[in-house]
Amino acid sequence: MTMRSTELSANWFFSAPEEEPPFPAHFIPKIARCPATVPGFIHVDLMANGFIPDPFKNCFERDVSWVDTSPWIYKTEFDWQPNADLPRRVLRFEGLDTVCRVVVNGGEPVSSNNMFLPLEIDVTDRLEKGTNQIEVFFDSAIYAGRERREAYFKAEGIKHDTPNFEDRAFLRKAQYMYGWDWGPRLVSCGIWKPVHLLEYRNRIKQASFMQEKLADGTFRVWVEADIEGDAKSSAEIAGIKRAAGEPLEFILQPDLWWPNGEGPQTLHRASISVGDHKIEKRIGLRTIKLVQEEDKVGRSFEFEVNGRPVWARGANWIPNDSFVSRDKSVGSQIDVCRSLGMNMLRVWGGGFYESEDFYDACDRNGIMVWQDFPFACSYYPDGPAEQEVIKAEASSQVKRLRDRTSLAIWCGNNENLAMYEQSWGGKENRPSRYYGENIYNQTLPAVLKEFDPGRPYIPTSPLDPTKDNIGDAHYWDVWHGRGDWKYYEESKSRFASEFGFASSCSLECWRGVTENNDLPPHNVSRWHDKTGKTEPIFTGFVELHYPKSESPEDWTYYSQLNQRDAFRCGIEHFRRSPACRGSLIWQFNDCWPVQSWAVQDYRRLLKPAGFELRRVHEPVLVSIEIKEDQVHIHVANDNPNPLHGDLTLQFISTLDGSLTSGGHTVVELASNERKVCVTQPISGFEKTTTAVKAYLVGQEHNANWQLLAEPKETKFGKPEIIVDVKGDRLIVTVKGFVRDLVVWDSDDAYDVYDLRTGQPGWHAVTLANEETTFGLRHQPKELHGRSLGGSLVLWQGG
């Protein structure tokens, strides 16, 4: 045996220090030696032991804030017997959050101060035959950050009330845990990743399969590994083996990996071994290049994969839970991203370097990863000591991720340069310099030059906060600026790496967190809205287009449709633009039940905007633009092949579904071409009773529908809706016209699902004298429907 790895996840307990009780005055029980879950967080353990309510429910987030002010202690005991064949022993913590000391068998404490950096402790001479003890003493991150901030400000001569330079900047900890405009403030602490005892004579500490494309089109793949011990390593990839002592280098034929929609996601099995210690991976062959060139409209920002320009279609990804150790759905959610036509996710800088499950799923699904380093919306200390901390962190994570097939780009931070140049908090309060710059412009580039020199890197996003026609852009004039989503059509973004519009979460999500049906716009729902624009601004944005909400169902439905319209407007505008080469919506997911910009809420139900992504992300897009008394039909072809098709335009009566033909047009576009293919006057139609439909023949399922008037001004007839349940299918037939029909089972929100994506949620469909089919997971109890014409019970089980 070369190495043995034992996970130490059982028999953990937690307690509060007796000399510093964290309890509020009314809190009587003593917290001592309570069962703990590892990996985990203190809040989850306190919930499991009945000390605190679920902070996701009601307004309990506010009531559990005392948890973050206390130190906490975690302890375990385990039995160990020495093995003479394995003389070295290391205790490895994959992740400790965050300021803590580890004590093994009462010995000298070993400190850890970085949530993103694994901690290894050599316990070769610390373990004892039989019972061994591990203790982890966590300090309050709140107090630790505050103390470090005060000391740094004093040394630098920074004013104490300087905004955007808060306590969180002084800890290497996921920044969203301090609260965001979509997330709760649950700072927490804990052993958030697994703990292992490693016993070995030889081991592979780290290994990467590096690659480069050669002039003849083949790929050279070689292994860079950190081996501890005196053994030689062997390796294998795509069935080709290299024995121990041979150069671990391979020449492979180009069986390529492509992003979703561009070609297959070919992954080759690869492994490196030292004795019986083996690390296995799956590696794809590809080249990824970021093209930034000056042109007549600014500077481009475009990804090329295997020499082919790719229009990036995707979303921003935030941490999937406030307590991520309990989340098991990451892989399946990346599957959802693929089903929605995405080919890129941006791992946002306020979170963390994601899990192996996340990158495995991105590799498998053809989802390119834009990876921010964990710095967001803040100034950061960046002196020599801080740079050394970041150097160690970045070196560890870059070596972990550099052979990931899906990894497309590294980015130094989220919006920090924008914050400085735009003087967030007032020019008079801005610090004397851009704190953090040394990290983004010196430390991180140096680490990447050493360990991942072939990968694109940008120091910040957006690249130029003052100009959206240079590099990538965060377009927040919509929502944060002028507000209404119609202003997307004024953006000149070359690559829209952030833009979004908020909406309610699902009714199912609300019911999981409220009592007494305290749904929008009541107190609990206000607490679960961190946007700061609940009323009247948020509601006002919706009421620009939709009727005033009179019930929780109204608000959920209208706000979600308005979000759908916003994303459709933005993405279609960006895809119509010859200069724009990508759109990443803000955001895909949520970390708790909340009103936010997410298109999939915390209950993992898609909103109408989520289903709309499937259409607007298709390689060939039909886009309707209504200006004054004309309708313009754009077609964008982002397929690698030319397009030859028949474009159909129709005008539909919203009163009875009767059709007036707008004609057929032959469309021919080269790859990566977009243009206006039809311009039609609409002055002869009554706007309040007319809808427009455009599609390519053979792609009717991707038809684009638009009303000529605002939804709140449109008149609807009373269609006949016939529902038939046949096994696992729900067939809905409409005689007349129905706009934005959503269907759900009152007993199970996950029962009704969209057949194309396989996802549950409110898929809004528009029908004119036709039928559509939904999937059913089981026999429904009672089917409800909602359209712009009103609510109704569609079907009741016998």
C-alpha positions in Angstrom: 0.0 0.0 0.0 1.3 3.4 -1.0 -1.3 5.7 0.7 -4.5 5.4 2.8 -7.0 8.2 3.1 -9.5 8.1 5.9 -12.4 10.6 6.0 -13.0 12.0 9.5 -16.6 13.0 9.2 -18.2 11.1 12.1 -18.4 11.7 15.8 -18.0 15.5 15.7 -19.5 17.7 18.5 -19.7 21.4 18.9 -20.0 23.7 21.9 -19.7 27.4 22.9 -16.9 28.5 25.2 -18.1 28.5 28.8 -16.1 31.7 29.6 -17.7 33.6 26.7 -21.4 32.5 26.4 -22.9 33.8 23.2 -26.5 33.5 24.4 -29.0 36.4 24.4 -30.3 37.3 27.9 -33.4 35.1 27.5 -31.5 32.1 26.1 -31.3 29.5 28.9 -30.0 26.2 27.5 -26.3 25.6 27.6 -24.6 24.7 24.3 -22.1 22.0 25.1 -21.1 18.8 23.4 -23.9 18.8 20.8 -23.8 16.6 17.7 -22.3 18.3 14.7 -22.2 17.6 11.0 -18.9 17.8 9.1 -18.7 19.2 6.5 -21.1 21.8 7.8 -21.7 25.2 9.4 -22.5 26.3 12.9 -26.0 27.6 11.9 -26.9 24.2 10.5 -25.8 22.5 13.6 -27.6 24.9 15.9 -30.8 24.3 13.8 -30.4 20.6 14.0 -30.1 20.7 17.8 -33.1 23.0 18.2 -31.2 26.1 19.4 -32.2 28.4 16.6 -35.0 28.5 14.0 -34.4 28.2 10.3 -33.0 31.6 9.3 -34.5 31.1 5.9 -38.0 31.3 7.3 -40.0 34.3 8.4 -37.6 37.1 9.6 -35.5 34.7 11.6 -32.3 35.8 9.8 -32.4 38.9 11.9 -33.1 36.9 15.1 -30.0 34.6 14.8 -27.4 37.4 14.2 -25.9 36.7 17.7 -24.5 33.4 16.4 -21.9 35.3 14.4 -20.6 37.2 17.4 -19.6 34.1 19.3 -16.5 31.8 19.2 -17.3 28.1 18.6 -15.5 24.9 19.3 -15.6 21.6 17.2 -14.2 18.4 18.6 -13.9 14.8 17.5 -12.2 11.6 18.6 -11.1 8.8 16.3 -9.2 5.5 16.7 -5.9 5.0 14.9 -3.5 2.1 14.6 -0.1 2.7 13.0 1.0 0.9 9.8 4.7 0.6 9.4 4.3 0.6 5.6 2.8 4.2 5.8 5.3 6.2 7.9 4.0 9.7 7.0 0.7 11.1 8.4 -1.0 14.3 7.4 -4.3 15.8 8.6 -5.9 17.6 5.7 -8.8 20.0 6.1 -10.1 20.8 2.6 -11.8 24.0 3.9 -12.0 25.8 7.2 -14.3 28.9 7.6 -12.4 30.9 8.6 -10.4 32.2 11.5 -9.5 29.2 13.7 -6.9 27.2 15.4 -6.5 23.4 15.1 -5.2 21.4 18.1 -4.3 17.7 17.8 -4.0 15.7 21.0 -3.5 18.9 23.0 -0.4 19.9 21.1 0.6 23.3 19.7 -2.3 25.0 17.8 -2.0 25.5 14.0 -3.8 28.6 12.7 -5.9 28.9 9.6 -7.2 32.2 8.1 -8.4 31.4 4.6 -11.6 29.7 3.7 -10.3 29.1 0.2 -7.0 27.4 1.1 -6.8 23.8 2.4 -4.8 23.3 5.6 -2.4 20.4 6.0 -0.9 19.5 9.4 1.9 17.0 9.7 0.8 14.7 12.4 3.5 12.0 11.9 4.7 12.5 15.5 1.4 13.7 17.0 -0.8 10.7 16.6 -1.1 8.1 19.3 -2.0 4.5 19.1 -5.7 4.2 20.0 -7.8 7.3 20.7 -6.9 10.6 19.2 -8.6 14.0 19.5 -9.0 17.0 17.2 -10.2 20.4 18.4 -11.0 23.3 16.1 -11.4 26.7 17.8 -13.3 29.2 15.7 -13.1 33.0 16.4 -15.9 35.3 15.4 -15.3 36.5 11.8 -17.2 39.7 12.7 -14.7 40.7 15.5 -11.6 39.4 13.6 -12.5 41.5 10.6 -13.2 44.5 12.7 -9.9 44.3 14.5 -7.9 43.9 11.3 -9.7 46.8 9.6 -9.0 49.1 12.5 -5.3 48.2 12.5 -4.9 48.6 8.7 -6.8 51.9 8.6 -4.6 53.3 11.3 -1.4 52.2 9.5 -2.6 53.5 6.2 -4.2 56.7 7.5 -7.6 55.8 6.1 -10.7 57.5 7.4 -12.7 55.1 9.6 -16.0 55.9 7.8 -14.6 55.1 4.3 -17.4 53.3 2.5 -17.0 50.0 0.6 -14.0 49.0 2.7 -15.8 47.0 5.4 -14.8 44.2 7.7 -15.4 41.5 5.1 -12.5 42.8 3.0 -10.0 41.7 5.7 -10.9 38.0 5.8 -10.4 35.5 3.0 -14.0 34.4 3.2 -16.9 34.2 0.8 -18.1 37.8 0.7 -21.8 37.1 0.0 -22.0 35.6 3.6 -22.0 39.2 4.9 -25.2 39.9 2.9 -25.9 41.1 -0.6 -28.8 42.6 -2.5 -30.2 39.1 -3.0 -28.7 37.2 0.0 -29.0 37.1 3.8 -26.3 38.1 6.3 -25.3 34.8 7.8 -21.6 35.1 8.3 -21.3 31.7 10.1 -18.3 29.5 10.6 -17.5 25.8 10.3 -15.6 22.9 8.9 -17.2 23.5 5.5 -15.3 20.8 3.5 -14.2 17.3 4.2 -11.4 16.3 6.6 -9.0 13.4 5.8 -6.2 11.6 7.6 -3.6 10.8 4.9 -1.1 8.0 5.7 1.5 7.3 3.1 5.0 6.4 2.0 4.5 8.2 -1.3 1.6 10.4 -2.5 0.5 12.7 -5.3 -0.1 16.0 -3.7 -1.4 17.6 -7.0 -1.4 16.7 -10.6 -2.5 18.5 -13.8 -2.8 17.4 -17.4 -1.5 20.3 -19.4 -2.0 20.7 -23.2 -1.0 22.7 -26.2 -2.0 22.4 -29.9 0.9 21.8 -32.2 1.3 23.1 -35.7 0.2 19.9 -37.4 -3.1 20.0 -35.5 -2.3 17.3 -32.9 -2.2 18.0 -29.2 0.8 17.6 -26.8 -0.4 16.6 -23.4 1.9 16.4 -20.4 1.7 15.9 -16.7 2.8 18.4 -14.1 2.7 16.8 -10.7 3.8 17.4 -7.2 5.0 14.0 -5.8 5.9 13.5 -2.2 8.3 10.5 -1.6 10.8 8.8 -3.8 8.5 6.8 -6.1 8.2 7.4 -9.8 4.8 8.1 -11.3 3.0 6.6 -14.3 0.2 8.0 -16.4 -2.5 7.2 -18.9 -4.7 9.2 -21.2 -7.1 8.0 -23.9 -5.8 4.5 -23.5 -2.1 5.5 -24.1 0.1 4.6 -21.2 3.4 5.9 -19.9 5.3 3.7 -17.4 7.0 4.9 -14.2 10.3 6.6 -15.1 9.2 7.5 -18.7 8.4 11.1 -19.7 4.8 11.7 -18.9 4.0 13.2 -22.3 1.5 12.2 -25.0 0.7 13.2 -28.6 -3.0 12.9 -29.3 -5.1 13.3 -32.3 -7.6 16.2 -32.2 -10.8 14.6 -31.1 -12.1 17.9 -29.8 -14.2 19.2 -27.0 -16.7 21.9 -27.9 -19.0 24.2 -26.0 -22.7 23.3 -25.9 -24.3 23.7 -29.3 -21.0 23.9 -31.2 -20.1 20.2 -31.3 -19.5 17.2 -29.0 -18.1 17.4 -25.5 -15.4 14.7 -26.0 -13.6 13.9 -22.7 -10.7 11.5 -22.4 -10.0 9.4 -19.3 -6.7 10.3 -17.8 -4.9 9.1 -14.7 -1.6 9.4 -12.8 -0.4 6.8 -10.4 2.2 6.4 -7.7 2.0 2.8 -6.5 -1.6 2.2 -5.7 -2.3 6.0 -5.2 -4.2 7.1 -8.3 -5.7 10.4 -9.4 -8.3 10.1 -12.2 -9.6 12.9 -14.4 -11.4 13.5 -17.6 -9.7 15.8 -20.1 -10.9 17.5 -23.2 -8.7 18.8 -26.1 -9.5 22.3 -27.2 -8.1 25.8 -27.6 -9.8 28.8 -26.0 -8.8 32.3 -26.9 -10.1 35.7 -25.9 -10.0 38.1 -28.8 -9.7 41.8 -27.9 -9.1 44.0 -30.9 -9.6 47.7 -31.6 -12.2 48.4 -34.3 -14.4 51.2 -35.6 -16.8 50.9 -32.7 -14.5 50.3 -29.7 -12.6 47.2 -28.6 -14.0 43.7 -29.1 -14.4 41.0 -26.5 -15.0 37.6 -28.1 -14.2 34.0 -27.3 -12.7 31.6 -29.9 -12.9 27.9 -29.3 -10.8 25.7 -31.6 -10.3 28.6 -33.9 -14.1 29.3 -34.2 -15.8 32.4 -32.9 -18.4 31.5 -30.3 -21.3 33.7 -29.2 -21.3 33.3 -25.5 -24.8 32.6 -24.1 -25.2 32.1 -20.4 -25.5 33.4 -16.9 -23.8 34.5 -13.7 -23.6 31.8 -11.0 -23.7 32.7 -7.3 -23.2 30.2 -4.4 -26.0 27.7 -4.5 -26.8 28.0 -0.8 -26.0 30.2 2.2 -24.7 27.0 3.7 -23.2 25.3 0.7 -22.0 22.1 2.5 -25.6 20.9 2.5 -26.2 21.5 -1.2 -26.3 18.4 -3.4 -27.9 19.8 -6.5 -25.0 21.6 -8.3 -24.5 19.0 -11.0 -28.2 18.7 -11.9 -28.5 22.5 -12.1 -25.6 22.7 -14.6 -27.6 20.1 -16.6 -30.5 22.6 -16.5 -28.2 25.3 -17.8 -27.4 23.1 -20.8 -31.1 22.5 -21.4 -31.6 26.2 -21.6 -29.0 26.6 -24.4 -26.2 28.0 -22.2 -22.6 27.6 -23.1 -21.0 29.8 -20.4 -21.3 30.5 -16.7 -19.5 33.2 -14.8 -18.5 32.2 -11.3 -19.1 35.5 -9.6 -16.4 37.0 -7.4 -18.5 37.4 -4.2 -18.6 33.6 -3.7 -15.8 31.1 -3.9 -13.9 28.7 -6.2 -16.6 26.2 -7.0 -16.7 22.5 -6.1 -15.4 19.6 -8.2 -19.0 18.6 -8.9 -19.5 22.0 -10.5 -16.5 21.8 -12.8 -17.2 18.2 -13.6 -20.7 19.1 -14.8 -19.5 22.1 -16.8 -16.9 19.9 -18.5 -19.6 17.3 -19.3 -22.2 19.8 -20.5 -20.0 22.0 -22.6 -20.4 25.0 -20.3 -17.4 27.4 -20.5 -16.4 28.8 -17.1 -15.6 32.4 -16.5 -13.9 32.2 -13.1 -13.6 35.3 -10.9 -11.1 35.4 -8.1 -13.1 35.9 -4.9 -13.0 39.7 -4.6 -16.2 41.7 -5.1 -17.6 45.3 -4.7 -15.0 46.4 -2.2 -11.5 47.8 -1.6 -9.0 45.2 -0.3 -5.8 45.5 1.6 -2.9 44.8 -0.8 0.4 45.3 1.0 3.2 42.8 0.9 1.7 40.6 3.7 -1.7 40.5 2.0 -0.1 39.7 -1.4 1.6 36.7 0.1 -1.7 35.4 1.4 -3.3 35.8 -2.0 -0.3 34.3 -3.7 -0.6 31.1 -1.6 -4.4 31.0 -2.2 -4.3 31.6 -5.9 -1.4 29.2 -6.5 -3.4 26.4 -4.8 -6.6 27.1 -6.7 -5.0 27.7 -10.1 -3.1 24.4 -9.9 -6.4 22.7 -8.9 -8.4 24.1 -11.8 -5.9 24.8 -14.6 -6.5 21.5 -16.5 -10.3 21.9 -16.4 -11.5 21.7 -20.0 -14.3 24.2 -19.4 -12.2 26.9 -17.8 -12.2 29.7 -20.3 -11.0 32.8 -18.4 -9.7 34.1 -15.1 -10.9 37.5 -13.8 -9.3 39.4 -11.0 -12.5 40.8 -9.3 -16.1 41.9 -9.7 -16.7 45.6 -10.2 -13.9 46.8 -7.9 -12.4 49.2 -10.5 -15.9 50.4 -11.4 -16.5 51.1 -7.7 -13.3 53.2 -7.5 -13.6 55.1 -10.8 -17.3 55.8 -10.3 -16.8 56.9 -6.7 -19.4 54.7 -5.1 -20.3 56.3 -1.8 -19.3 59.8 -3.0 -16.1 61.2 -4.5 -15.4 63.0 -1.2 -15.3 59.6 0.6 -13.2 57.7 -1.9 -9.8 56.5 -0.6 -6.6 58.0 -1.9 -5.9 55.1 -4.2 -7.5 52.0 -5.6 -6.9 49.5 -2.8 -6.6 46.0 -4.1 -4.9 47.0 -7.4 -1.6 45.4 -6.4 -3.4 42.1 -6.1 -5.2 42.3 -9.5 -2.3 43.8 -11.5 0.7 42.1 -9.9 0.0 39.1 -7.6 -2.6 37.3 -9.7 -0.9 37.8 -13.1 2.4 36.5 -11.6 0.7 33.4 -10.3 -1.0 32.8 -13.6 2.2 33.3 -15.6 3.8 30.6 -13.5 1.1 28.0 -13.3 -1.5 28.7 -16.1 0.2 31.0 -18.7 -2.1 30.0 -21.6 -5.4 31.1 -20.1 -6.9 34.5 -20.7 -6.9 36.9 -17.8 -8.5 40.2 -17.2 -7.9 42.2 -14.0 -11.5 43.3 -13.4 -15.1 43.1 -14.8 -16.2 45.3 -16.3 -12.9 46.1 -18.0 -13.7 49.8 -18.7 -16.4 51.0 -16.3 -16.9 54.2 -18.3 -17.4 52.8 -21.7 -19.7 49.8 -22.6 -18.2 49.6 -26.1 -14.8 48.5 -24.8 -14.4 44.9 -23.5 -17.1 43.5 -21.3 -19.9 45.6 -19.7 -22.2 45.4 -16.7 -25.3 47.2 -18.0 -27.2 48.4 -14.9 -28.8 51.5 -16.4 -31.8 49.1 -16.5 -33.0 48.5 -12.9 -30.4 50.6 -11.1 -30.4 53.6 -13.5 -33.4 54.7 -15.5 -35.0 51.5 -14.6 -37.3 50.2 -17.3 -36.0 47.3 -19.4 -36.7 49.1 -22.7 -33.3 50.9 -22.2 -31.5 47.7 -23.0 -31.9 48.7 -26.6 -29.6 51.7 -26.0 -26.7 49.5 -24.8 -23.5 49.3 -27.0 -22.1 46.4 -25.0 -19.5 44.3 -26.8 -20.0 41.5 -24.3 -22.7 41.9 -21.7 -21.2 40.1 -18.7 -23.9 41.3 -16.3 -27.4 42.6 -16.7 -30.6 41.7 -15.0 -34.1 42.4 -13.8 -35.7 41.1 -10.6 -38.9 39.3 -9.9 -40.8 37.4 -7.3 -39.8 33.8 -6.5 -42.5 31.1 -7.0 -45.6 30.7 -4.8 -44.1 27.4 -3.7 -41.0 29.3 -2.5 -43.0 31.8 -0.6 -45.1 29.2 1.1 -42.0 27.5 2.4 -40.8 30.5 4.3 -44.0 32.3 5.5 -46.7 31.7 8.1 -50.4 32.6 7.9 -50.1 33.1 4.1 -48.0 36.2 4.7 -47.2 36.5 1.0 -46.3 39.7 -1.0 -46.5 42.5 -0.2 -46.6 41.7 3.6 -43.8 41.9 6.2 -42.0 38.5 5.7 -41.9 38.9 1.9 -40.4 42.4 2.4 -37.7 40.8 4.5 -37.0 38.3 1.7 -36.4 41.1 -0.7 -32.9 42.6 -0.5 -33.1 44.7 -3.6 -34.0 47.8 -1.7 -36.7 48.6 -4.2 -39.7 46.7 -3.0 -42.2 49.5 -3.1 -43.0 51.6 -4.9 -40.0 51.3 -7.3 -40.1 47.5 -7.9 -43.9 47.4 -8.2 -43.7 50.5 -10.4 -41.3 48.8 -12.8 -43.8 46.0 -13.2 -46.8 48.3 -13.5 -45.2 50.1 -16.5 -46.3 47.1 -18.5 -48.6 44.9 -16.4 -51.8 45.5 -14.4 -51.6 46.4 -10.7 -51.3 43.3 -8.5 -54.2 42.6 -6.2 -53.0 39.2 -4.8 -49.8 37.2 -4.1 -50.6 35.2 -7.3 -50.9 38.4 -9.3 -47.6 39.7 -8.1 -45.8 36.5 -8.7 -47.2 36.1 -12.2 -46.9 39.7 -13.3 -43.4 40.3 -11.9 -42.1 37.1 -13.4 -43.6 37.9 -16.8 -42.0 41.3 -16.6 -38.6 39.8 -15.9 -39.1 37.4 -18.8 -39.8 40.4 -21.1 -36.7 42.2 -19.7 -34.4 39.3 -20.5 -35.9 38.8 -23.9 -35.5 42.5 -24.7 -31.9 42.5 -23.5 -30.7 39.3 -25.0 -32.4 39.8 -28.3 -30.9 43.3 -28.5 -27.4 42.0 -27.8 -27.8 39.2 -30.3 -29.0 41.5 -33.0 -26.0 43.7 -32.6 -23.1 42.9 -35.0 -20.6 44.1 -32.4 -21.8 42.2 -29.3 -20.4 38.7 -28.8 -22.0 37.5 -25.5 -24.6 37.9 -22.9 -24.5 36.5 -19.3 -27.6 37.3 -17.4 -27.6 38.2 -13.8 -28.3 35.7 -12.3 -29.1 32.0 -12.7 -29.7 30.7 -9.2 -30.5 31.8 -5.6 -28.9 30.9 -2.3 -32.1 31.2 -0.2 -35.8 32.0 -0.8 -35.9 35.6 -2.0 -37.2 38.0 -4.6 -34.2 38.5 -6.9 -32.8 38.5 -10.4 -32.6 34.7 -10.5 -34.4 32.8 -13.2 -34.4 29.6 -11.1 -35.5 30.2 -7.5 -34.3 28.5 -4.3 -36.9 25.7 -4.7 -35.2 25.0 -8.1 -38.3 26.0 -10.0 -37.8 27.9 -13.3 -39.5 31.2 -13.8 -40.9 32.2 -17.2 -37.7 34.0 -17.9 -35.8 30.7 -17.5 -37.9 28.9 -20.1 -37.6 31.9 -22.4 -33.8 31.5 -22.3 -34.2 28.2 -24.2 -35.6 30.2 -27.2 -33.3 33.3 -27.1 -30.3 31.0 -26.7 -31.0 29.0 -29.8 -28.2 29.2 -32.4 -30.7 30.7 -34.8 -32.7 33.5 -33.3 -35.8 35.2 -34.7 -36.3 38.6 -33.0 -39.2 41.0 -33.2 -38.6 44.7 -32.9 -41.5 47.1 -32.8 -40.8 50.7 -33.6 -43.5 53.3 -34.1 -45.7 51.9 -36.8 -43.4 49.2 -38.1 -42.4 45.7 -37.1 -38.9 44.6 -37.9 -38.0 40.9 -37.9 -34.3 40.2 -37.3 -32.6 36.9 -37.7 -29.3 36.1 -36.1 -27.4 33.0 -37.3 -24.8 31.9 -34.8 -24.5 28.4 -36.2 -21.2 27.4 -37.7 -23.0 26.8 -41.0 -24.9 29.1 -43.3 -28.7 29.5 -42.9 -31.3 29.0 -45.6 -34.9 29.2 -44.4 -38.4 30.4 -44.8 -39.4 33.2 -42.4 -43.2 33.4 -41.6 -44.9 36.5 -40.1 -48.4 36.4 -38.8 -50.8 38.9 -37.0 -53.2 37.3 -34.5 -56.3 38.6 -33.0 -56.1 38.5 -29.2 -59.9 38.4 -29.1 -60.5 35.2 -31.0 -57.2 33.9 -32.4 -58.0 34.7 -36.0 -54.9 35.0 -38.2 -53.8 37.5 -40.8 -50.7 36.5 -42.8 -47.8 38.9 -43.0 -46.2 36.8 -45.7 -43.2 34.5 -46.2 -39.6 35.6 -46.8 -36.6 33.5 -47.9 -33.8 34.1 -45.5 -30.1 33.4 -46.2 -27.4 34.3 -43.7 -23.8 33.3 -43.4 -22.4 31.9 -40.1 -22.3 34.7 -37.4 -24.4 37.0 -39.6 -27.5 38.9 -38.4 -29.8 41.3 -40.2 -33.3 42.7 -40.6 -35.1 40.2 -42.9 -38.6 41.7 -42.8 -40.0 45.2 -42.3 -43.8 45.5 -42.2 -46.2 48.4 -41.4 -48.6 47.8 -38.5 -50.7 50.9 -38.8 -53.6 48.9 -40.2 -53.9 46.8 -37.0 -55.6 47.7 -33.8 -52.7 47.5 -31.3 -54.8 46.6 -28.3 -56.2 43.5 -30.0 -53.2 42.2 -32.0 -50.3 39.9 -31.4 -47.3 39.3 -33.7 -45.9 35.9 -34.4 -42.7 35.2 -36.3 -40.9 31.9 -36.9 -38.8 29.9 -39.4 -40.6 27.1 -41.1 -39.6 23.9 -39.4 -38.8 25.7 -36.2 -42.3 26.7 -35.1 -41.4 25.6 -31.5 -39.1 28.6 -31.4 -41.7 31.1 -32.5 -41.4 34.6 -31.2 -44.6 36.2 -29.9 -45.1 40.0 -29.2 -48.1 42.1 -28.3 -48.5 45.4 -30.2 -49.7 47.1 -27.0 -48.6 46.8 -23.4 -50.1 43.7 -21.7 -52.1 45.9 -19.3 -53.6 47.7 -22.3 -54.3 44.6 -24.4 -57.9 43.2 -24.7 -58.4 39.5 -24.5 -61.4 37.4 -25.5 -62.7 34.3 -23.6 -61.1 31.3 -25.2 -62.2 27.7 -24.6 -59.4 25.8 -22.9 -59.7 22.0 -23.0 -57.4 19.9 -20.8 -56.8 16.2 -21.3 -54.6 14.1 -19.0 -53.2 11.0 -20.8 -50.8 9.1 -18.6 -47.7 11.2 -18.2 -48.8 13.9 -20.6 -51.0 16.9 -20.2 -52.5 18.1 -23.5 -53.9 21.7 -23.5 -56.1 22.7 -26.5 -57.1 26.3 -27.0 -60.0 27.5 -29.2 -59.4 31.2 -29.5 -56.3 33.0 -28.1 -54.5 32.7 -24.8 -51.4 34.8 -23.8 -48.8 33.5 -21.3 -50.7 30.5 -20.0 -48.9 28.9 -17.0 -50.1 25.6 -15.5 -49.4 24.0 -12.1 -50.6 21.3 -9.9 -51.9 22.6 -6.6 -50.6 19.5 -4.7 -47.1 19.4 -6.2 -45.3 22.3 -7.8 -42.9 19.9 -9.5 -45.5 17.7 -11.2 -46.0 19.8 -14.4 -42.9 20.2 -16.4 -41.7 21.4 -19.8 -41.0 18.6 -22.2 -38.1 20.3 -24.0 -36.1 21.2 -20.9 -37.5 18.6 -18.5 -37.9 21.4 -15.9 -40.8 22.3 -13.6 -41.9 25.8 -13.0 -44.1 28.4 -14.8 -43.5 27.9 -18.5 -45.6 30.7 -20.1 -47.0 29.6 -23.5 -49.1 31.6 -26.0 -51.6 29.7 -28.2 -54.0 30.6 -31.0 -56.4 27.9 -32.0 -53.8 25.2 -31.3 -52.6 22.8 -28.6 -49.5 22.2 -26.6 -48.3 19.3 -24.3 -46.7 19.4 -20.9 -45.1 16.4 -19.0 -46.5 15.1 -15.8 -44.5 13.3 -13.1 -47.7 11.7 -11.6 -51.4 11.9 -11.7 -52.3 15.5 -10.8 -54.7 16.4 -8.0 -55.9 19.8 -9.2 -54.5 21.7 -12.2 -54.6 25.5 -12.0 -54.0 27.8 -15.0 -53.2 31.5 -15.2 -53.0 33.7 -18.3 -53.3 37.4 -19.0 -57.0 36.8 -19.4 -57.3 35.5 -15.8 -57.1 32.5 -13.5 -59.1 29.3 -13.6 -59.1 25.7 -12.4 -58.2 23.6 -15.5 -58.7 20.1 -14.2 -59.7 18.2 -11.1 -58.8 14.5 -10.5 -61.4 12.0 -9.9 
